[in-house]
Amino acid sequence: MSSHLQIEEAPAARRWPGLCLAFSLSIVAAACQASGTAAQAESAGFGSAVARPSPAAPDESRPAERAVERLRAALQSYRSIAAAGGWPQVPEGPKLELGASGPRVELLARRLRATGDLASAGSQTAIFDAELDAAVRRFQARHGLEVDGIVGRNTLAALNVPVEQRIDTIELNIWRLGAEQRDWGERYIAVNTAAPTYQVVEGGRVEVEKPAIVGRPGWPTPELESLVDRLEFNPTWTVPARILRLEVQPKIRRDPGYLARNDMHWVKGQLVQAPGPKNPLGKVKFLFANPYSVYLHDTNNRQLFKRAARFLSHGCVRVAGALDLARLLLRDDPAWPPERIDEVVESGKTVRVELRSPMPLHIVYDTAWVDAAGVVNLRDDVYGRDALIAQTDAPGQQQAAGGCPATAARP
């Protein structure tokens, strides 16, 4: 999820010189300098927050290099904010929303202005107006919060994260990109479990970007690289031993009719759920080799994709638009036109398909990135992997803390 602010050209920089004060929302440094607004910012006392373009431009044909350069520019901006004294803390209190007023609203405006979420440098109003509402929504979007324009507990906590902590997060993600050497080519699926979202890239272009649901903190989704080489329509679900022990067996003991009502039956000592509307795997799952026995799949509860915090699964990745993803992966296979896919799904029968063109898959954990619009996105360290890297300062240690145990597949 990203803010609505775009990479601006010089005319836009002339219209909103305040936008040039903080690169942390939009890569506008070149536009600001071209229009002379960088000098205006410095004369107003905000020069330390103006990002400077790197001496050497990144190679646009190498997305990994471009991503690192964008993060380095964001890092420079946040360091400038820190050097200028950081941003103010907004005290705890009642929720702040449209129509509110008072000293806390004025502090909120100053806080959002520090990072460029609120672009009007001159206004010092203590009224929560439409402009401030839009700024709060921009902040919420780029921090993965519920975008409602209301400063409640979660938004307030994100606003009050010190700039030094944001700098640490950006620095760590620059290290992460370098350590993982992400030259992935022009065709792949990428899941960012920290977002959580997934992208499908074809021909070097992002064709799909949608929400995902990933593992809860106690059942984290592992970081991995693999190849999606097969899928199943109308999959059955074999309940993993741990889920059976911790979640299903207590329900069976309380309710003797639980199995029949949920289309479950025992097969050679394992509990299996039939395809259908009660099956948590939904209408299709995507398989790939991995030591964690996880996979991508549809869901029977698509309403959960509307949540901002989507850390809800037992380790596998639920993907929004799963049937559309299946059609995309099969579109070059003449044996699987869209009409046949629809027929198979409607039949309710389990059908396995080997992909003619397997798709590379990368599951990563990025807690900071700059998107294609130049917006800096930051996320909480839900799995504690950033903290572990910071403690160990050693590549490869974070997987031990975050990876799923190599047991049966989890939904």
N, C-alpha and C positions, 0 to 999 in steps of 0.2 A: 504494500500500500504506500502511496507516495503523495506528497503535497501537490497542489495544483499549480504551484509556481513553476514557470518554464525557464529555460535558458533564454536570456534576453539579449537582444541586439542593442546597439547604441541608442536608437530613438527611445526605447523603453527605459534605458538607464537615465536619459534626460528627463523623462516624465516622473520617475520615482528614484531620485538620487539616494533616498534612504535605503533602497534595496541593495545598493552597493556596499552598505556598511557591514554586511555579514554574508560571507560566501557560504555559510553553513546551510543556506536554503537554495541558492542558485548560482551556477557558475557564470558570474557576470563580470568578473574582474576585467577581462579584456574590453567588454563593452563600456564599463565605467571609465577605464583609462582613455578609451577612444573618445569618449564624450566629455572628458574633463571632470567628471564627477568625483574621481578619486581625490583630486586636489581639493574639491569642495568638502569632501568628508574629512580630510586631514585638517583643513582650516577650521572645521567645526569641532575638532577634538576627538574624532572617531577614526583617525587614520589607521590605528593599530588593528582595526577589524576588517580592513579592506584586503581581500586576498590578492596576491600577486601571481600572475601566470608563471608556470615553470619555465626555466630557460630552454629546456628541450621538450617539445611537444610529444606526447605519447604516440606510438605507432597505432593508427586507427584500425589497422588490419589485425591487431592482436588485442582481443577483448581483455585478457588478463592484465596486460600492461596498462591499458586504458583505465581499468578499474583501480589499479594501484595508484596511478597518477591522480585520479579524482579524489581518492582518499587522502593522498598526501596534501593536496590543495585544501581539503576540508580540515585536515590536521593543522595546517598553517593558520587557518582562520580561527579555529578554536584556541590555539595557543595565543593568538593576538587578543582574543577576548579575555583569556586568563591574565595576560600581561596588563590589560586595562582594568583589572580588578574583578573579573568574572561578572556574574549576573546576580541580581537581588533574590533573596529567598522570599517566597510568598507565605505568610504565616497560616497556620491551620485555622479553620473556622467553617462557617456554613458554606454550602455550595455556591459558587459564583456562576451566574449565567446572565443572559440578555436582560438588561434593565437594572442590574445591581449597581451599587455605587459605594464609594468610600475609599479609605486608604489602601485596603487590600486590592481593590480593582486597579488603583494607580500603580501599585507594585507589580501586579500582573502585567500591565501594559509595558512597564519598564523591562520586565523579564522577557517578554516576547519580542520586544524591540531589540534586545541584545543579540538575539540570534536571527533577526530578520523576518521572523514569522509575522510580526507587525511592522509594516514597511514605513508608516508615516512617522518620520523622525521628529517633527515639530510638535505634535499634539501631546499634551500632558494631562489629558482628561481623566477624571476619576469615575466616569460613567461607562458601564459595560454596554457599548453600542454595537451596531452591526459590523463595523470594521474590526472591533476586538473579537466578536463572535467568530468571524471568518479566520482571524489569526489563531484563535484557540483550535479551531477545526484543522487548520494546516498543521499545527503542532501535534495534535492528536494523530493525524494521518501518518506523519513521518516517524512517529514513535510507536506505531502499532496499537494504539488505544482505540476505544470506541469513539467514533467521530460523531459527537452530539453537541459540541459547543459548550458543554457544561464542565466546569472545573470542580470535579469531585475528588474522591480520595486518590484514585489511580493517576489522574491527570496531575494533581497537585504533587504527588510523589515524583513523577517524571520531571515536572518543572523544577523541582528543588534538588535534583541530582547535581552535584557540584561540577563545574566545567572541567576540573582536573580528572574526575572520573570519566567524563565523556572523552577526554583526550586519551586516557588509558585504553578505552574501548577501541578507539580509532587506530591507535598504534598497534594494538594486538591484532586487529583485523588486517592491517597492512602486512604484519608478520605472517599471518595465516595464509594470505594470498600468495606470498612469496614461497612459503614452505610447501604449499600444495601444488605449485606449478600448474596452474589451471589453463593450459592451452588445450581446450576441449574439442577443437575443430568446429565445423559448421552445422552439426546435427546432433542434438542430444536433448535429454530431459534433465533439468536441474531442480532439485528440491532444496529449499532453504528452510531447515527445521526451526530456525530462530524466528522466522517471519510470522507464521508459517505459510509459505506459498510454493507454487511450482511453476516452472516455465517449460515450454517446448520450443526449441530453436531448430529451424530448418533453413538451410542456405545462409546461415549466419544472421538470420532475422528471428526475432521473437514472434512466433505465430500465436502462442497461447500463454497467458499469465493468469492464473486463477488461485483461489484459496486452497489450502491443504489442511488436513487435521493430522497432527503427529502425536508422538508418545507423550504421556503425562510425565512429570518429573521422576516419578518412581518407576516408570517403564519407558525410558528415553529411546527415541529413534536413533540408530547408529549412523555415523558418517561412513560412507562407502562409495565405491565405484564399481559398476557392473554393467551388464548388457541385458536390457529387456528383450527376451527372445521368444516369449510365448504368452498367451493370455487364455483365460477361461471365461466363457459366458455362463451365467447362472451357476456360479460355483457353490459347492457345498462348503461347510465350515466344520473342520475337525477341531473341537475345543482343546486348546493346549492344556497340559497337565496343571500348570500353575493357576490358570484362570479357572479350571475345573475345581481345584481344591479351594481356592480363596473366594470365588464368586458364585459358581454354579451349584456346587454341592450343598452349601447352606440353603439356597433357594429350593432345591429338591427336597431337603429334609423338612422345610416349613410347608411345602406345597406339593403333595404327591402328584398333582395334575400338571406340574410345571413342564415336564418333558413333552407331553402330548400337545399342550397348548402352544409350544414353541417349535413344533415340528422337529423334535430331536429324538434320536434313537441310538442305541448302543451297537457298534460294529467292531467285533473282535477286541473288545475291551476299551474302545475309544468312543467318546460321545460325538456324534455327527449331527449337524443341523442341515436339513434339506434346503435347496434353493427356494426363494420366495420372499415375500415382503417382510418376514421376520428375521431373515438372515442378515447379519451386520455387514457382510461383504457386498451386499447389493447385487448388481446385475453383471459385474465383470471384475476380474482381478488380473493383475499384470505381474508376471513372474520373472525372476532373474536370480542368477547364482549368487549366494552370499552365505557367510557362516552364521548369520543371525536368524535365519528363517523368517525374514520379513518380506513384505511385498507391498505394492501399490494396489488400491482397490476402491471400488465404489462404496456407497453406504446406503443403508435404509433410513437414515435420518439426516436428510440434506439441510434441514434448518440449522444444524450446528455450524455450517459454513458461514453463517451470518455473524457468529461471535467474533470478537476481536482476539480473545485468548483461546486459541484452538489447540491446546495441549491436552488431548482427551483420550487418545487411543492407548493400546497396549504395546506400541512400538512400530506397528505398520503405519503406512501413509494412506489416508483416505483422500482422494482427489476429487475436487469439484469438476463436473463435466466429464465423468469417467467414460460414458459411452461415446462422447465426441472424441475423446482421446483414442479410444479403440478404433473408431472410424479413421482417424488420422493415421494411425500406425498400419492400418490395412488398406489404405487408399491406393497403393501401388500393386495390390494383389488382385488380379481380375477374378479370382475365385471368391472374393469377399466384397461384392458391391454393397452399398448401404442397405439395399432392399433385403439382401440375405441376412445381414446383421440384425435387422429389425425382426425378421421372421424367427431367427434363432432365439433372440431375447424373449419374444412373445411365447415361444414354445415352452419355456420354463425348464428345458432339458440342459444338462451340463454338456458343453461342447468346448473342447480344447483346440487351440489354433497355434501352430508354429508360425512365427513371423518370417516372411521372406527377407525383410530388411530389419534385422534387430536394431534397437535404438540404444545408444549409450546412455547410461544413467549415472548421475552424480548427486549424492545426498550430502549436503554440506551444512555448516552451522555458522552463518555470518550474522554477527550482531551489529555490524556497521557496514554500510555501503552507500554509494552515490548512484542514483538511478539514471536512466537515460535522459531524464529531464533536468539533471543537475541537482536533484534534491538529496540532501543527506538524510539517510534513514538510520535510526538507532533502535536497538531492541534490548530487552532485559536478558540477562544471562540465566535463562530458566533452568538449563541443565548444569550450571556451574562449571562449564568447560573453560570459559575464559578465566575464571578464578583459579582453576587447576593449572592452566598454562602459566599464569602469572606466578604461581607458587613454585612450580617445577622448573620453568624456563627451559623446558625440554620438549622438542617435537615428539609427537606420538603418544604422550602421556594422557591426553585428554580422552582418547577413545576408551581407555580402561574404565574411566569413570562414567562415560555416557553411553557406551555400547550396550545393546541388549545381550543377555546370555544366549548362547547357541542352543536354544530349545525349540519346541514346536512353534509353528507360525502363529502370530498373534493378529487379531483383527485391528 
